[in-house]
């Protein structure tokens, strides 16, 4: 009886852990997605190098803002719901980047991709809610590791795509990955069983966003701006 119950728990747990780990890897993949074409962006976008550097910087910026805020919003309105929302934002951002012929539209798409980093705290919170206490530590470690794994694996994959296809294919393939994860999350991740009470600190979120933005912009653009 106990063995059957443990096996049943494992059968429910591993698909949940796996899909959340892959979702975390997908979030980090967005950071290295454009690295192989970064040197060609000034010619592709007909823009100065200082401007095209924002194609990388803006994703880091929105990621830094989304990561701490997403967890609170998930607690208030549903973690699964917000993971799905972030995946839909990722898909739309990739589509905008894929059809872009100008730098502003590409930057909007890249900014939307960066919001995907909010799935990391949300995924960890889902694991804490759904898994037995003895499994939470290992599962959280796997989710955290997937973030670095996605960046490392994403670079050679995106380089291969950029070398063999048009650069727009990077974003079409990423949007297809987002669609697949959207379906898997909707299927595997259970709906939230409880929500926290309280409100959202809009002033604090705005202050945090401004502070993080200022710091990241200074680091990323300080050499160019002097």
C-alpha positions as CSV (number, residue, x, y, z in Angstrom):
1,X,0.0,0.0,0.0
2,X,2.7,2.5,1.0
3,X,4.8,1.5,-2.1
4,X,1.8,2.0,-4.4
5,X,1.1,5.4,-2.7
6,X,4.8,6.5,-3.1
7,X,4.8,5.4,-6.8
8,X,1.6,7.3,-7.4
9,X,3.2,10.4,-5.8
10,X,6.3,10.0,-8.0
11,X,4.2,9.6,-11.1
12,X,2.4,12.9,-10.3
13,X,5.6,14.7,-9.2
14,X,8.1,14.1,-12.0
15,X,6.0,15.5,-14.9
16,X,5.4,18.6,-12.8
17,X,9.1,19.0,-12.0
18,X,10.1,18.3,-15.5
19,X,7.8,20.8,-17.2
20,X,8.7,23.5,-14.8
21,X,12.4,22.9,-15.2
22,X,12.1,23.1,-19.0
23,X,10.1,26.3,-18.6
24,X,12.8,27.8,-16.5
25,X,15.4,26.7,-19.1
26,X,13.3,28.4,-21.8
27,X,13.3,31.6,-19.8
28,X,17.1,31.7,-19.6
29,X,17.4,30.7,-23.3
30,X,15.9,34.1,-24.2
31,X,19.0,35.8,-22.9
32,X,21.4,34.0,-25.3
33,X,18.9,33.8,-28.2
34,X,20.4,36.8,-30.1
35,X,24.0,36.4,-29.1
36,X,25.1,34.8,-32.4
37,X,23.6,37.7,-34.4
38,X,24.6,40.6,-32.1
39,X,27.5,41.7,-34.2
40,X,25.3,41.8,-37.3
41,X,22.5,43.7,-35.7
42,X,23.7,47.2,-36.8
43,X,23.6,46.1,-40.4
44,X,20.4,44.1,-40.1
45,X,18.6,46.9,-38.3
46,X,20.3,49.8,-40.0
47,X,21.1,51.3,-36.6
48,X,24.2,52.3,-34.6
49,X,25.9,49.7,-32.4
50,X,25.0,51.7,-29.3
51,X,21.3,51.4,-30.1
52,X,21.4,47.7,-31.1
53,X,23.1,46.9,-27.8
54,X,19.7,47.4,-26.2
55,X,18.5,44.2,-27.9
56,X,20.4,42.4,-25.2
57,X,20.1,45.0,-22.4
58,X,16.3,45.4,-22.5
59,X,15.7,41.7,-21.9
60,X,18.0,41.8,-18.8
61,X,16.1,44.9,-17.7
62,X,12.6,43.5,-17.9
63,X,13.8,40.2,-16.4
64,X,15.2,42.0,-13.3
65,X,11.9,43.8,-12.9
66,X,9.6,40.8,-13.5
67,X,11.4,38.3,-11.3
68,X,10.6,39.8,-7.8
69,X,7.2,41.1,-8.8
70,X,5.8,37.9,-10.5
71,X,6.0,35.9,-7.2
72,X,3.7,38.4,-5.4
73,X,1.2,38.6,-8.3
74,X,1.1,34.8,-8.4
75,X,0.3,34.6,-4.7
76,X,-2.5,37.0,-5.1
77,X,-4.1,35.9,-8.4
78,X,-2.8,32.4,-9.1
79,X,0.7,31.0,-9.9
80,X,-0.5,28.7,-12.7
81,X,-2.5,31.6,-14.2
82,X,0.5,33.9,-14.2
83,X,2.9,31.3,-15.6
84,X,0.4,30.9,-18.5
85,X,0.2,34.6,-18.9
86,X,4.0,35.0,-19.0
87,X,4.2,32.2,-21.6
88,X,1.6,34.0,-23.8
89,X,3.6,37.2,-23.4
90,X,6.7,35.3,-24.5
91,X,5.0,33.9,-27.6
92,X,3.7,37.4,-28.6
93,X,7.1,38.9,-28.0
94,X,8.8,36.3,-30.2
95,X,6.2,36.8,-32.9
96,X,6.8,40.6,-32.8
97,X,10.5,40.0,-33.0
98,X,10.1,37.6,-35.8
99,X,8.2,40.0,-38.0
100,X,10.3,43.0,-37.1
101,X,12.1,45.0,-39.7
102,X,13.0,47.9,-37.5
103,X,14.8,48.2,-34.2
104,X,11.9,49.6,-32.1
105,X,9.6,46.7,-32.8
106,X,12.5,44.2,-32.1
107,X,13.1,45.9,-28.8
108,X,9.4,45.6,-27.8
109,X,9.5,41.9,-28.6
110,X,12.8,41.4,-26.7
111,X,11.4,43.3,-23.7
112,X,8.4,41.0,-23.6
113,X,10.7,38.0,-23.8
114,X,12.5,39.2,-20.7
115,X,9.3,39.0,-18.6
116,X,9.5,35.2,-18.9
117,X,12.0,35.2,-16.1
118,X,9.1,35.6,-13.7
119,X,8.3,31.9,-14.2
120,X,11.3,31.0,-12.0
121,X,9.9,32.2,-8.6
122,X,6.4,31.1,-9.7
123,X,7.6,27.6,-10.6
124,X,9.4,27.3,-7.2
125,X,6.2,28.4,-5.4
126,X,4.2,25.8,-7.3
127,X,6.6,23.1,-6.3
128,X,6.3,24.1,-2.6
129,X,2.5,24.0,-2.9
130,X,2.2,20.7,-4.8
131,X,5.1,18.4,-3.7
132,X,5.7,16.5,-0.5
133,X,8.1,18.4,1.8
134,X,10.9,15.8,1.3
135,X,10.9,16.4,-2.4
136,X,10.8,20.2,-2.4
137,X,14.5,20.8,-1.8
138,X,15.7,18.7,-4.7
139,X,13.0,20.0,-7.1
140,X,13.8,23.6,-6.3
141,X,17.5,22.9,-6.9
142,X,16.7,21.4,-10.3
143,X,14.6,24.4,-11.3
144,X,17.4,26.8,-10.2
145,X,19.9,24.8,-12.2
146,X,17.7,24.8,-15.3
147,X,18.1,28.5,-15.5
148,X,21.9,28.2,-16.1
149,X,21.5,25.1,-18.2
150,X,19.1,26.9,-20.5
151,X,21.6,29.7,-21.2
152,X,24.5,27.3,-21.8
153,X,22.5,25.1,-24.1
154,X,20.7,27.9,-25.8
155,X,23.9,29.5,-27.2
156,X,25.0,26.7,-29.5
157,X,21.4,26.0,-30.5
158,X,20.8,29.6,-31.5
159,X,24.2,29.8,-33.2
160,X,23.3,26.7,-35.3
161,X,19.9,28.2,-36.3
162,X,21.5,31.6,-37.1
163,X,24.1,29.9,-39.4
164,X,21.6,27.7,-41.3
165,X,18.5,29.9,-41.4
166,X,17.3,33.4,-41.7
167,X,17.8,35.3,-38.4
168,X,14.0,35.6,-38.0
169,X,13.8,31.9,-37.6
170,X,15.4,32.3,-34.1
171,X,12.2,33.9,-32.9
172,X,9.8,31.6,-34.8
173,X,11.4,28.6,-33.2
174,X,11.3,30.2,-29.8
175,X,7.6,31.0,-30.2
176,X,6.9,27.4,-31.1
177,X,8.7,26.3,-28.0
178,X,6.5,28.7,-26.0
179,X,3.4,27.3,-27.5
180,X,4.4,23.7,-26.6
181,X,5.2,24.8,-23.0
182,X,1.9,26.6,-22.8
183,X,0.0,23.4,-23.6
184,X,2.1,21.4,-21.2
185,X,1.7,23.8,-18.3
186,X,-2.1,24.0,-18.9
187,X,-2.2,20.2,-18.9
188,X,0.2,19.2,-16.1
189,X,0.3,22.1,-13.5
190,X,-2.6,21.9,-11.1
191,X,-4.8,24.9,-10.5
192,X,-4.0,26.9,-7.3
193,X,-5.8,25.6,-4.2
194,X,-5.4,28.8,-2.1
195,X,-4.6,32.5,-2.6
196,X,-3.1,34.9,-0.1
197,X,-5.0,37.9,1.1
198,X,-3.8,41.4,1.0
199,X,-2.9,43.9,-1.7
200,X,-0.1,44.7,-4.1
201,X,2.4,47.5,-3.3
202,X,2.3,49.4,-6.6
203,X,4.5,52.2,-5.2
204,X,7.1,49.7,-4.0
205,X,7.0,47.9,-7.3
206,X,7.5,51.1,-9.2
207,X,10.4,52.1,-6.9
208,X,12.0,48.7,-7.3
209,X,11.6,48.9,-11.1
210,X,13.2,52.3,-11.3
211,X,16.0,51.4,-9.0
212,X,16.9,48.2,-10.8
213,X,16.5,49.9,-14.2
214,X,18.9,52.7,-13.2
215,X,21.5,50.2,-12.0
216,X,21.3,48.0,-15.0
217,X,21.3,50.8,-17.5
218,X,24.4,52.3,-15.8
219,X,26.2,49.0,-16.0
220,X,25.2,48.2,-19.5
221,X,25.6,51.7,-21.1
222,X,28.1,53.4,-18.8
223,X,31.1,52.6,-21.1
224,X,29.2,54.0,-24.2
225,X,27.8,57.1,-22.5
226,X,30.9,57.9,-20.4
